[in-house]
Amino acid sequence: MANLRNTIPEKTIERLSEYRRTLLSCHKQGITHIFSHVLAGIHGITAVQVRRDLMLIGFSSDTKKGYDVKVLIEFINNILDSEAAMNIGVIGMGHLGQAITKYFNSKGLKLRITAAFDIDPAKVGSTIDDIPCYHMDNFEDVVSNKDISIVILSSPTKVVSQLVIPIINAGIKGVLNFTSAPFNVPQGIVVENYDITTILEKVAYFVKENEENNNN
């Protein structure tokens, strides 16, 4: 599967994650099969796109009853998940960092937030949903002891540049950046910059465009 993972486009990986969440919800409801056009409709794409994504990962067992939900979940698990759970750290325990921590570990994924980091004395030493918060001075040691490979940045934007060296030195392999400052590191570290302000402004722009078009 390792070589296959390297050939899957980024957008397909995103859709596979979305498909899995839908399939897990279907499974909980007792739904055993789902057609490609139904899955497509839920995600606002075409059935052709769904079939293309699944064919790309080698899944093509569509029958007259549709895809077997349980089998497809297991197949996507094999593509997206590593054999062992990956440990995650959250840097910045303000409102966003706490919300992410409280939300994430309830999802039952092979991704676990195991530590949080901050410099605020009021937060250091506390726990959020049983996740301990450590001082950033201990970042490298905690990352090593807890085998953390991914960090989520929810810190103030102004300190992001100060986190580059600690993250590199700690051997972090992936970063999900929720701040508005781009996080640039050498090749070898996977970075996803997720600027909520930019995304919200994009949504607002298209809302405005739709309203103007409807009024014309």
N, C-alpha and C positions, 0 to 999 in steps of 0.2 A: 504493500500500500504506500510505502514511503515515496517511491518514484511517482506514483499516481498523484499524490498530494501536491507534489511540486509542479504538476502540469495543470492543476485546476485554477481557473481564473478567480481573482479576488471576489468579484461580484457573485460568482457561483457559490463560493464558500459562504458568503453572507446569506444567500437564498437558502442554502442547505440548512443553515442554523434556523432560519425562519420556518422552513418546512417542518423541521423536527419539533419545534415548539407546537405547531399546529397538530402534528401527528400525535404527540404526547397528550394533547388535550382531547383529541378524538378517541384515543385509547382509553382514557379515563372515563369517557362517556359511553364506552362499550361499542364504539364504531370499529368494525373489523376491516373494512375495505373503503377505499376512497378513489374516485376517478381523477385523472389528471386535470380535467377541466374544472372540477370542484376545488381542488387544491389551488389551481391557478386563480380562480375567482376570489378565493379568500385573500390572496396576496396581490391582487390587482395586476396580474400578468397573463400571458396567453398559455394555453395548454401545451402549445409547441415548445415554449420556453421551459416549462416544467419537464417535459419529456426529454428535451435536449440536455438539461442539467443532470437528470438521472441517468441518461445514456452515457454522459461524460464520465460518471463514476462507476459505470459498468452495471447499472441496475436497469433491467428491462423486462421484469416479470408482470407487466400489465396484463390482466386477464379480463374476461367479460364482466367480472365483478369489480374491477379496478385494482389498485395496488393494495396488497396486504399490509395493513397499517403497522402491525408488530414487526413484520419482516423488514419493512422499509426503515423503521426506526433503528433497528439493529444494524442495518447496512450503513445508514448515515453515521451511527455511533462509531463504526469501524473506520470511517473516513475522517471524522472531525476529532475524535478523542484519542489521546495517547493512552497507552496501556495502564499507566499509573496516573493518579490524580495530580494535577499541577497546582502548586501553592502560589497564592497571590498576596501581595502587600499593597496597602493603600497609603499613599503619602498625602497628608493633609486631612485632618479630621474636623473640618468645619461642617456646615449643614449638608453640603453635597457629599463629602466623604462619609459622613455618618449614614446618610440615606442609602448610598451605594452599598455600604457594609451590611446594613439591616436587610436590604432587598436581596442581595446576591446569593447569600448562602442558603436561602430557602428554595432555590431552584433545582436542587438535586443533580447538578452537573458534575463532571469530573474536573471542576475548577473550584478551588476553595480559598477564600480569603482567610489567612491564618495570622496576619499581623497588620497593625496600623502604625503610622509614624506621624509625629508632630513635634513642635518645639514649645508649645503652650503648656506651662506647668499644670494648668487646670485639666488638661487632657492626658498628658503623659502619666502612666500608671493606672489609668482608668480602663474600663472594658466597655465595648459596644457589642451587644449580642454575643457575649463571651469571647470577643476578639480583643486581645490585649493591645494597648497603645504604648509604643516605645518612643524614646527620644531619638531624633535623627542622628545624634552622636553615636548611637549604637546600631545604625542601619546595617553596616556591612556584617557585623557579628550576627545579628538576628537573621538576616537573609541567608547566611551560611548555615546557622543552626536549624532553621526551619525549612531549608531547601526551597526558598522562594525563587521562582524563575520569571515571574511577571509582576510589574507594578502598575497601579492605577494612580495617575496624578490628578489630585483634586485640590492642590495647594494654591495659594495666591499666585497669580500670574507673575508678579515681580520676582519671585524666588525660583522660577523654573530653571533659569540659566545656572543657578547654584547647585542644581540637582544632577546635572549631566555627569560630572566626575564621580560622585558617589555611586551613581547607578552603573557606570562603566566598571568602576573598581570592584563593585559587589558581584559582578558577573551576571547581571540581569539580562535575560534574553528577549523580553518583550515589554513594551510600554503602551498603555492606553492613556492618552493625554486628554483630559477634560478641561484643560485651561485654554485661554485664548492665545497663548504664545506657542508658536511652532516649536516642537522638541526635536532637535537635530543631533543625531549621534552617528558614530561610524557604522559602516556596513556590518551586518552580523547581528544587529539588534533590530527586531521588528517593531516599528512604531506606527500607531494609528492615532492621528490627531483628530479629536472630535470636539469642534468648537460649537457649543450650543448656541451662542449668540449669532454666529454666521448662519447656522442651519435655520434658526428661528426667523432671521431676517429674510432668508430665501423663501420660507413658507409665506411670510407676510407679503413679500413682493408678488408672488403668484396669486395670493388672495386679492391683492389690489388690482392686478391685471385682469382677473376674472370678473371683478366687480365693474371695472371700467368697460370691459367688453360686453357685459350684460346690459349696461346702461346705454350702449350705443345702438 
